[in-house]
Amino acid sequence: MTSQVEIGTLLDRDPAIRAGRPKIASTGVTVIRVAGWRKMGLAAEEIATQYGHLSLAQVHVALAYYHANPQEIEADLTDEEAFAEGIAQCEFKS
């Protein structure tokens, strides 16, 4: 007999982790991270295989959240890219 999982329990937010961004429950993996991997061309199955602590169900739920809330996640991706560029510029000045 297979136990059922309520998909609503697979994502959560914690203000103390990743600035409260939506993430896969019991992990530090954010929806924006999964969306970023998908945008890099990885299929959901590849993400689950490459990051073995994630199940395929978790990856699909994160992608479903992304598709249901694209403006939120795209804004987070833009913010993260800008932050990374700022750090890179600081490193080159040193």
N, CA, C and O atoms as a printed pandas DataFrame, in Angstrom:
     atom_number atom_name residue_name chain_id  residue_number  x_coord  y_coord  z_coord
0              1         N          MET        A               1    0.840   -1.179    0.000
1              2        CA          MET        A               1    0.000    0.000    0.000
2              3         C          MET        A               1    0.885    1.242    0.000
3              4         O          MET        A               1    1.817    1.340    0.799
4              5         N          THR        A               2    0.608    2.166   -0.869
5              6        CA          THR        A               2    1.387    3.386   -0.996
6              7         C          THR        A               2    0.750    4.490   -0.159
7              8         O          THR        A               2   -0.467    4.676   -0.171
8              9         N          SER        A               3    1.588    5.208    0.561
9             10        CA          SER        A               3    1.065    6.329    1.335
10            11         C          SER        A               3    0.872    7.522    0.406
11            12         O          SER        A               3    1.648    7.726   -0.528
12            13         N          GLN        A               4   -0.154    8.296    0.667
13            14        CA          GLN        A               4   -0.442    9.465   -0.147
14            15         C          GLN        A               4    0.207   10.692    0.460
15            16         O          GLN        A               4    0.322   10.815    1.679
16            17         N          VAL        A               5    0.624   11.586   -0.396
17            18        CA          VAL        A               5    1.247   12.835    0.024
18            19         C          VAL        A               5    0.371   13.980   -0.451
19            20         O          VAL        A               5    0.020   14.055   -1.629
20            21         N          GLU        A               6    0.027   14.855    0.449
21            22        CA          GLU        A               6   -0.690   16.067    0.069
22            23         C          GLU        A               6    0.332   17.012   -0.564
23            24         O          GLU        A               6    1.312   17.391    0.077
24            25         N          ILE        A               7    0.102   17.388   -1.818
25            26        CA          ILE        A               7    1.113   18.186   -2.500
26            27         C          ILE        A               7    1.315   19.549   -1.861
27            28         O          ILE        A               7    2.378   20.151   -2.012
28            29         N          GLY        A               8    0.325   20.036   -1.159
29            30        CA          GLY        A               8    0.473   21.313   -0.468
30            31         C          GLY        A               8    1.511   21.291    0.632
31            32         O          GLY        A               8    1.956   22.343    1.090
32            33         N          THR        A               9    1.904   20.098    1.062
33            34        CA          THR        A               9    2.908   19.983    2.115
34            35         C          THR        A               9    4.330   19.951    1.561
35            36         O          THR        A               9    5.290   19.941    2.331
36            37         N          LEU        A              10    4.476   19.935    0.252
37            38        CA          LEU        A              10    5.806   19.806   -0.346
38            39         C          LEU        A              10    6.560   21.126   -0.457
39            40         O          LEU        A              10    7.775   21.125   -0.656
40            41         N          LEU        A              11    5.864   22.242   -0.333
41            42        CA          LEU        A              11    6.507   23.553   -0.362
42            43         C          LEU        A              11    6.213   24.286    0.931
43            44         O          LEU        A              11    5.168   24.084    1.548
44            45         N          ASP        A              12    7.139   25.138    1.336
45            46        CA          ASP        A              12    6.900   25.987    2.498
46            47         C          ASP        A              12    7.730   27.255    2.375
47            48         O          ASP        A              12    8.481   27.436    1.417
48            49         N          ARG        A              13    7.580   28.115    3.351
49            50        CA          ARG        A              13    8.368   29.349    3.456
50            51         C          ARG        A              13    8.809   29.474    4.904
51            52         O          ARG        A              13    8.069   29.134    5.826
52            53         N          ASP        A              14   10.005   29.959    5.085
53            54        CA          ASP        A              14   10.520   30.215    6.423
54            55         C          ASP        A              14   11.289   31.523    6.338
55            56         O          ASP        A              14   12.274   31.615    5.605
56            57         N          PRO        A              15   10.848   32.543    7.085
57            58        CA          PRO        A              15   11.534   33.839    6.994
58            59         C          PRO        A              15   13.027   33.761    7.317
59            60         O          PRO        A              15   13.796   34.627    6.902
60            61         N          ALA        A              16   13.431   32.747    8.043
61            62        CA          ALA        A              16   14.832   32.595    8.430
62            63         C          ALA        A              16   15.664   31.866    7.366
63            64         O          ALA        A              16   16.889   31.797    7.472
64            65         N          ILE        A              17   15.004   31.331    6.356
65            66        CA          ILE        A              17   15.713   30.569    5.319
66            67         C          ILE        A              17   15.417   31.182    3.958
67            68         O          ILE        A              17   14.258   31.323    3.567
68            69         N          ARG        A              18   16.462   31.540    3.248
69            70        CA          ARG        A              18   16.355   32.071    1.886
70            71         C          ARG        A              18   15.393   33.247    1.793
71            72         O          ARG        A              18   14.628   33.359    0.836
72            73         N          ALA        A              19   15.437   34.115    2.785
73            74        CA          ALA        A              19   14.641   35.351    2.812
74            75         C          ALA        A              19   13.141   35.095    2.694
75            76         O          ALA        A              19   12.396   35.951    2.216
76            77         N          GLY        A              20   12.707   33.929    3.128
77            78        CA          GLY        A              20   11.281   33.620    3.105
78            79         C          GLY        A              20   10.730   33.254    1.742
79            80         O          GLY        A              20    9.516   33.161    1.560
80            81         N          ARG        A              21   11.621   33.047    0.785
81            82        CA          ARG        A              21   11.158   32.657   -0.550
82            83         C          ARG        A              21   10.576   31.247   -0.492
83            84         O          ARG        A              21   10.970   30.454    0.363
84            85         N          PRO        A              22    9.633   30.921   -1.399
85            86        CA          PRO        A              22    9.071   29.571   -1.401
86            87         C          PRO        A              22   10.158   28.554   -1.702
87            88         O          PRO        A              22   10.987   28.746   -2.591
88            89         N          LYS        A              23   10.134   27.465   -0.938
89            90        CA          LYS        A              23   11.163   26.440   -1.090
90            91         C          LYS        A              23   10.554   25.063   -0.926
91            92         O          LYS        A              23    9.435   24.923   -0.433
92            93         N          ILE        A              24   11.280   24.067   -1.334
93            94        CA          ILE        A              24   10.856   22.691   -1.132
94            95         C          ILE        A              24   10.982   22.389    0.356
95            96         O          ILE        A              24   12.044   22.569    0.952
96            97         N          ALA        A              25    9.882   21.926    0.946
97            98        CA          ALA        A              25    9.827   21.669    2.385
98            99         C          ALA        A              25   10.959   20.743    2.821
99           100         O          ALA        A              25   11.333   19.810    2.110
100          101         N          SER        A              26   11.485   21.021    3.989
101          102        CA          SER        A              26   12.563   20.240    4.614
102          103         C          SER        A              26   13.876   20.319    3.852
103          104         O          SER        A              26   14.766   19.496    4.065
104          105         N          THR        A              27   14.005   21.304    2.962
105          106        CA          THR        A              27   15.263   21.524    2.244
106          107         C          THR        A              27   15.506   23.022    2.207
107          108         O          THR        A              27   14.662   23.805    2.643
108          109         N          GLY        A              28   16.628   23.409    1.701
109          110        CA          GLY        A              28   16.909   24.818    1.471
110          111         C          GLY        A              28   16.783   25.172    0.002
111          112         O          GLY        A              28   17.171   26.264   -0.412
112          113         N          VAL        A              29   16.243   24.254   -0.790
113          114        CA          VAL        A              29   16.153   24.446   -2.239
114          115         C          VAL        A              29   14.919   25.283   -2.566
115          116         O          VAL        A              29   13.787   24.867   -2.317
116          117         N          THR        A              30   15.154   26.465   -3.126
117          118        CA          THR        A              30   14.052   27.369   -3.447
118          119         C          THR        A              30   13.433   27.042   -4.801
119          120         O          THR        A              30   14.029   26.377   -5.648
120          121         N          VAL        A              31   12.213   27.540   -4.963
121          122        CA          VAL        A              31   11.539   27.424   -6.256
122          123         C          VAL        A              31   12.354   28.144   -7.323
123          124         O          VAL        A              31   12.444   27.669   -8.455
124          125         N          ILE        A              32   12.952   29.292   -6.975
125          126        CA          ILE        A              32   13.740   29.992   -7.996
126          127         C          ILE        A              32   14.946   29.173   -8.443
127          128         O          ILE        A              32   15.349   29.252   -9.603
128          129         N          ARG        A              33   15.523   28.389   -7.537
129          130        CA          ARG        A              33   16.652   27.544   -7.915
130          131         C          ARG        A              33   16.195   26.484   -8.917
131          132         O          ARG        A              33   16.853   26.266   -9.934
132          133         N          VAL        A              34   15.073   25.828   -8.633
133          134        CA          VAL        A              34   14.553   24.797   -9.540
134          135         C          VAL        A              34   14.179   25.426  -10.881
135          136         O          VAL        A              34   14.479   24.866  -11.935
136          137         N          ALA        A              35   13.527   26.583  -10.845
137          138        CA          ALA        A              35   13.164   27.275  -12.087
138          139         C          ALA        A              35   14.416   27.644  -12.882
139          140         O          ALA        A              35   14.434   27.536  -14.108
140          141         N          GLY        A              36   15.444   28.072  -12.189
141          142        CA          GLY        A              36   16.701   28.402  -12.859
142          143         C          GLY        A              36   17.322   27.195  -13.539
143          144         O          GLY        A              36   17.793   27.290  -14.672
144          145         N          TRP        A              37   17.324   26.065  -12.854
145          146        CA          TRP        A              37   17.861   24.837  -13.463
146          147         C          TRP        A              37   17.055   24.453  -14.692
147          148         O          TRP        A              37   17.610   24.018  -15.701
148          149         N          ARG        A              38   15.733   24.617  -14.598
149          150        CA          ARG        A              38   14.858   24.286  -15.733
150          151         C          ARG        A              38   15.163   25.219  -16.902
151          152         O          ARG        A              38   15.215   24.779  -18.050
152          153         N          LYS        A              39   15.363   26.497  -16.614
153          154        CA          LYS        A              39   15.673   27.470  -17.671
154          155         C          LYS        A              39   17.039   27.193  -18.302
155          156         O          LYS        A              39   17.289   27.578  -19.445
156          157         N          MET        A              40   17.915   26.528  -17.559
157          158        CA          MET        A              40   19.219   26.150  -18.105
158          159         C          MET        A              40   19.102   24.922  -19.001
159          160         O          MET        A              40   20.083   24.496  -19.612
160          161         N          GLY        A              41   17.893   24.354  -19.078
161          162        CA          GLY        A              41   17.674   23.236  -19.987
162          163         C          GLY        A              41   17.535   21.877  -19.333
163          164         O          GLY        A              41   17.332   20.876  -20.020
164          165         N          LEU        A              42   17.642   21.827  -18.004
165          166        CA          LEU        A              42   17.490   20.535  -17.338
166          167         C          LEU        A              42   16.020   20.137  -17.263
167          168         O          LEU        A              42   15.168   20.956  -16.920
168          169         N          ALA        A              43   15.729   18.894  -17.580
169          170        CA          ALA        A              43   14.377   18.358  -17.425
170          171         C          ALA        A              43   14.146   18.059  -15.950
171          172         O          ALA        A              43   15.095   17.921  -15.178
172          173         N          ALA        A              44   12.886   17.962  -15.569
173          174        CA          ALA        A              44   12.550   17.671  -14.173
174          175         C          ALA        A              44   13.233   16.393  -13.692
175          176         O          ALA        A              44   13.731   16.333  -12.568
176          177         N          GLU        A              45   13.253   15.388  -14.536
177          178        CA          GLU        A              45   13.898   14.118  -14.173
178          179         C          GLU        A              45   15.395   14.296  -13.949
179          180         O          GLU        A              45   15.967   13.685  -13.046
180          181         N          GLU        A              46   16.028   15.130  -14.768
181          182        CA          GLU        A              46   17.455   15.397  -14.605
182          183         C          GLU        A              46   17.734   16.137  -13.306
183          184         O          GLU        A              46   18.723   15.856  -12.629
184          185         N          ILE        A              47   16.871   17.078  -12.957
185          186        CA          ILE        A              47   17.052   17.819  -11.713
186          187         C          ILE        A              47   16.958   16.861  -10.533
187          188         O          ILE        A              47   17.792   16.901   -9.628
188          189         N          ALA        A              48   15.947   16.002  -10.540
189          190        CA          ALA        A              48   15.771   15.045   -9.441
190          191         C          ALA        A              48   16.941   14.068   -9.366
191          192         O          ALA        A              48   17.359   13.686   -8.273
192          193         N          THR        A              49   17.466   13.666  -10.505
193          194        CA          THR        A              49   18.593   12.731  -10.524
194          195         C          THR        A              49   19.884   13.420  -10.093
195          196         O          THR        A              49   20.643   12.881   -9.288
196          197         N          GLN        A              50   20.128   14.611  -10.632
197          198        CA          GLN        A              50   21.364   15.332  -10.335
198          199         C          GLN        A              50   21.421   15.795   -8.886
199          200         O          GLN        A              50   22.491   15.827   -8.279
200          201         N          TYR        A              51   20.277   16.151   -8.342
201          202        CA          TYR        A              51   20.197   16.592   -6.947
202          203         C          TYR        A              51   19.412   15.523   -6.203
203          204         O          TYR        A              51   18.230   15.695   -5.907
204          205         N          GLY        A              52   20.082   14.421   -5.906
205          206        CA          GLY        A              52   19.472   13.193   -5.413
206          207         C          GLY        A              52   18.629   13.313   -4.162
207          208         O          GLY        A              52   17.837   12.415   -3.876
208          209         N          HIS        A              53   18.771   14.395   -3.402
209          210        CA          HIS        A              53   17.938   14.535   -2.207
210          211         C          HIS        A              53   16.555   15.083   -2.543
211          212         O          HIS        A              53   15.706   15.203   -1.659
212          213         N          LEU        A              54   16.318   15.420   -3.829
213          214        CA          LEU        A              54   15.012   15.889   -4.271
214          215         C          LEU        A              54   14.287   14.773   -5.008
215          216         O          LEU        A              54   14.876   14.070   -5.829
216          217         N          SER        A              55   13.007   14.620   -4.706
217          218        CA          SER        A              55   12.204   13.641   -5.440
218          219         C          SER        A              55   11.636   14.305   -6.687
219          220         O          SER        A              55   11.585   15.532   -6.779
220          221         N          LEU        A              56   11.215   13.497   -7.632
221          222        CA          LEU        A              56   10.603   14.029   -8.842
222          223         C          LEU        A              56    9.336   14.810   -8.488
223          224         O          LEU        A              56    9.046   15.834   -9.105
224          225         N          ALA        A              57    8.591   14.336   -7.509
225          226        CA          ALA        A              57    7.382   15.046   -7.068
226          227         C          ALA        A              57    7.731   16.441   -6.546
227          228         O          ALA        A              57    7.031   17.408   -6.846
228          229         N          GLN        A              58    8.795   16.546   -5.776
229          230        CA          GLN        A              58    9.208   17.852   -5.246
230          231         C          GLN        A              58    9.584   18.807   -6.376
231          232         O          GLN        A              58    9.224   19.983   -6.350
232          233         N          VAL        A              59   10.298   18.301   -7.352
233          234        CA          VAL        A              59   10.701   19.127   -8.490
234          235         C          VAL        A              59    9.472   19.602   -9.255
235          236         O          VAL        A              59    9.376   20.775   -9.615
236          237         N          HIS        A              60    8.539   18.699   -9.500
237          238        CA          HIS        A              60    7.326   19.073  -10.235
238          239         C          HIS        A              60    6.487   20.088   -9.463
239          240         O          HIS        A              60    5.916   20.995  -10.067
240          241         N          VAL        A              61    6.403   19.953   -8.155
241          242        CA          VAL        A              61    5.645   20.925   -7.360
242          243         C          VAL        A              61    6.312   22.298   -7.433
243          244         O          VAL        A              61    5.627   23.312   -7.564
244          245         N          ALA        A              62    7.628   22.337   -7.350
245          246        CA          ALA        A              62    8.333   23.616   -7.460
246          247         C          ALA        A              62    8.084   24.242   -8.831
247          248         O          ALA        A              62    7.863   25.450   -8.928
248          249         N          LEU        A              63    8.117   23.442   -9.878
249          250        CA          LEU        A              63    7.856   23.965  -11.218
250          251         C          LEU        A              63    6.399   24.405  -11.368
251          252         O          LEU        A              63    6.116   25.399  -12.037
252          253         N          ALA        A              64    5.480   23.672  -10.752
253          254        CA          ALA        A              64    4.073   24.074  -10.793
254          255         C          ALA        A              64    3.890   25.424  -10.102
255          256         O          ALA        A              64    3.149   26.280  -10.586
256          257         N          TYR        A              65    4.569   25.609   -8.967
257          258        CA          TYR        A              65    4.490   26.904   -8.270
258          259         C          TYR        A              65    5.029   28.009   -9.170
259          260         O          TYR        A              65    4.440   29.086   -9.264
260          261         N          TYR        A              66    6.138   27.740   -9.823
261          262        CA          TYR        A              66    6.715   28.726  -10.744
262          263         C          TYR        A              66    5.715   29.105  -11.832
263          264         O          TYR        A              66    5.517   30.287  -12.112
264          265         N          HIS        A              67    5.089   28.108  -12.441
265          266        CA          HIS        A              67    4.150   28.386  -13.530
266          267         C          HIS        A              67    2.874   29.068  -13.034
267          268         O          HIS        A              67    2.239   29.810  -13.783
268          269         N          ALA        A              68    2.498   28.823  -11.793
269          270        CA          ALA        A              68    1.316   29.470  -11.219
270          271         C          ALA        A              68    1.615   30.899  -10.768
271          272         O          ALA        A              68    0.702   31.719  -10.663
272          273         N          ASN        A              69    2.889   31.201  -10.500
273          274        CA          ASN        A              69    3.306   32.503   -9.967
274          275         C          ASN        A              69    4.519   33.053  -10.712
275          276         O          ASN        A              69    5.521   33.393  -10.082
276          277         N          PRO        A              70    4.450   33.146  -12.035
277          278        CA          PRO        A              70    5.651   33.511  -12.791
278          279         C          PRO        A              70    6.208   34.896  -12.465
279          280         O          PRO        A              70    7.425   35.077  -12.452
280          281         N          GLN        A              71    5.341   35.878  -12.200
281          282        CA          GLN        A              71    5.862   37.218  -11.916
282          283         C          GLN        A              71    6.695   37.222  -10.638
283          284         O          GLN        A              71    7.764   37.831  -10.590
284          285         N          GLU        A              72    6.207   36.549   -9.614
285          286        CA          GLU        A              72    6.951   36.485   -8.348
286          287         C          GLU        A              72    8.311   35.832   -8.532
287          288         O          GLU        A              72    9.328   36.357   -8.079
288          289         N          ILE        A              73    8.323   34.689   -9.196
289          290        CA          ILE        A              73    9.573   33.936   -9.336
290          291         C          ILE        A              73   10.526   34.642  -10.296
291          292         O          ILE        A              73   11.731   34.673  -10.044
292          293         N          GLU        A              74   10.020   35.206  -11.380
293          294        CA          GLU        A              74   10.890   35.946  -12.303
294          295         C          GLU        A              74   11.509   37.154  -11.607
295          296         O          GLU        A              74   12.680   37.460  -11.832
296          297         N          ALA        A              75   10.741   37.843  -10.764
297          298        CA          ALA        A              75   11.292   38.976  -10.008
298          299         C          ALA        A              75   12.390   38.502   -9.072
299          300         O          ALA        A              75   13.427   39.154   -8.950
300          301         N          ASP        A              76   12.173   37.369   -8.408
301          302        CA          ASP        A              76   13.205   36.808   -7.523
302          303         C          ASP        A              76   14.451   36.421   -8.318
303          304         O          ASP        A              76   15.573   36.649   -7.866
304          305         N          LEU        A              77   14.254   35.838   -9.501
305          306        CA          LEU        A              77   15.400   35.469  -10.350
306          307         C          LEU        A              77   16.183   36.710  -10.765
307          308         O          LEU        A              77   17.414   36.704  -10.752
308          309         N          THR        A              78   15.478   37.766  -11.130
309          310        CA          THR        A              78   16.131   39.025  -11.523
310          311         C          THR        A              78   16.919   39.597  -10.355
311          312         O          THR        A              78   18.060   40.027  -10.524
312          313         N          ASP        A              79   16.312   39.605   -9.164
313          314        CA          ASP        A              79   17.004   40.104   -7.973
314          315         C          ASP        A              79   18.265   39.298   -7.691
315          316         O          ASP        A              79   19.312   39.864   -7.377
316          317         N          GLU        A              80   18.163   37.981   -7.803
317          318        CA          GLU        A              80   19.318   37.122   -7.520
318          319         C          GLU        A              80   20.431   37.333   -8.535
319          320         O          GLU        A              80   21.607   37.343   -8.174
320          321         N          GLU        A              81   20.066   37.502   -9.810
321          322        CA          GLU        A              81   21.065   37.749  -10.854
322          323         C          GLU        A              81   21.772   39.084  -10.620
323          324         O          GLU        A              81   22.989   39.184  -10.778
324          325         N          ALA        A              82   21.008   40.098  -10.245
325          326        CA          ALA        A              82   21.601   41.415   -9.975
326          327         C          ALA        A              82   22.545   41.340   -8.782
327          328         O          ALA        A              82   23.619   41.942   -8.802
328          329         N          PHE        A              83   22.156   40.613   -7.756
329          330        CA          PHE        A              83   23.002   40.437   -6.581
330          331         C          PHE        A              83   24.309   39.740   -6.971
331          332         O          PHE        A              83   25.388   40.159   -6.552
332          333         N          ALA        A              84   24.207   38.673   -7.775
333          334        CA          ALA        A              84   25.400   37.935   -8.204
334          335         C          ALA        A              84   26.315   38.818   -9.050
335          336         O          ALA        A              84   27.537   38.748   -8.918
336          337         N          GLU        A              85   25.739   39.642   -9.911
337          338        CA          GLU        A              85   26.545   40.545  -10.731
338          339         C          GLU        A              85   27.261   41.570   -9.847
339          340         O          GLU        A              85   28.420   41.901  -10.095
340          341         N          GLY        A              86   26.573   42.070   -8.821
341          342        CA          GLY        A              86   27.192   43.021   -7.902
342          343         C          GLY        A              86   28.367   42.414   -7.178
343          344         O          GLY        A              86   29.394   43.069   -6.998
344          345         N          ILE        A              87   28.231   41.170   -6.758
345          346        CA          ILE        A              87   29.345   40.487   -6.088
346          347         C          ILE        A              87   30.499   40.285   -7.053
347          348         O          ILE        A              87   31.659   40.491   -6.695
348          349         N          ALA        A              88   30.186   39.885   -8.266
349          350        CA          ALA        A              88   31.243   39.670   -9.261
350          351         C          ALA        A              88   31.996   40.969   -9.548
351          352         O          ALA        A              88   33.216   40.950   -9.707
352          353         N          GLN        A              89   31.298   42.076   -9.614
353          354        CA          GLN        A              89   31.949   43.357   -9.859
354          355         C          GLN        A              89   32.869   43.743   -8.691
355          356         O          GLN        A              89   33.945   44.302   -8.901
356          357         N          CYS        A              90   32.441   43.443   -7.477
357          358        CA          CYS        A              90   33.268   43.734   -6.297
358          359         C          CYS        A              90   34.551   42.895   -6.314
359          360         O          CYS        A              90   35.620   43.372   -5.930
360          361         N          GLU        A              91   34.432   41.653   -6.758
361          362        CA          GLU        A              91   35.604   40.768   -6.814
362          363         C          GLU        A              91   36.619   41.266   -7.828
363          364         O          GLU        A              91   37.825   41.171   -7.598
364          365         N          PHE        A              92   36.142   41.796   -8.947
365          366        CA          PHE        A              92   37.052   42.272   -9.985
366          367         C          PHE        A              92   37.752   43.548   -9.584
367          368         O          PHE        A              92   38.835   43.834  -10.095
368          369         N          LYS        A              93   37.171   44.330   -8.685
369          370        CA          LYS        A              93   37.775   45.576   -8.224
370          371         C          LYS        A              93   38.886   45.323   -7.214
371          372         O          LYS        A              93   39.740   46.185   -7.007
372          373         N          SER        A              94   38.887   44.177   -6.595
373          374        CA          SER        A              94   39.890   43.887   -5.552
374          375         C          SER        A              94   41.254   43.662   -6.107
375          376         O          SER        A              94   42.194   43.409   -5.354
